[in-house]
């Protein structure tokens, strides 16, 4: 058994499908500092692990990698709304973004306008939970 096959097997054991009727969204972002560009990706899977939707999106004039990750989370909810998903588990590997989305109190973070928008978008759904997952799980979920 080669390394890639072992890695895929391990990740499939780590990545868990959501409950029946829930869509799991994994989001991620790539950031190019010099160009101030971010490419975001969202992958949606159902309770049996089948891919039910995917999206990529390009953002210009992005300040840093944290903003890129926050924009990716935001796009996951916008995408979910367009797809008419109602119950969501939103997973990303940016603990900073996930913590900021879950915060109830106001703060002065540069992410706050985006995470506040994410919070408001979340109100459109019947159920939304946010989870920070290790990069290995988030990157390999599409395998």
Secondary structure as UniProt FT lines:
FT   HELIX           3..14
FT   TURN            20..21
FT   STRAND          23..32
FT   TURN            33..36
FT   STRAND          37..45
FT   TURN            47..48
FT   STRAND          51..59
FT   HELIX           65..82
FT   TURN            83..84
FT   STRAND          87..92
FT   HELIX           95..102
FT   TURN            110..111
FT   HELIX           112..122
FT   TURN            123..124
FT   STRAND          127..132
FT   HELIX           135..140
FT   TURN            141..142
//
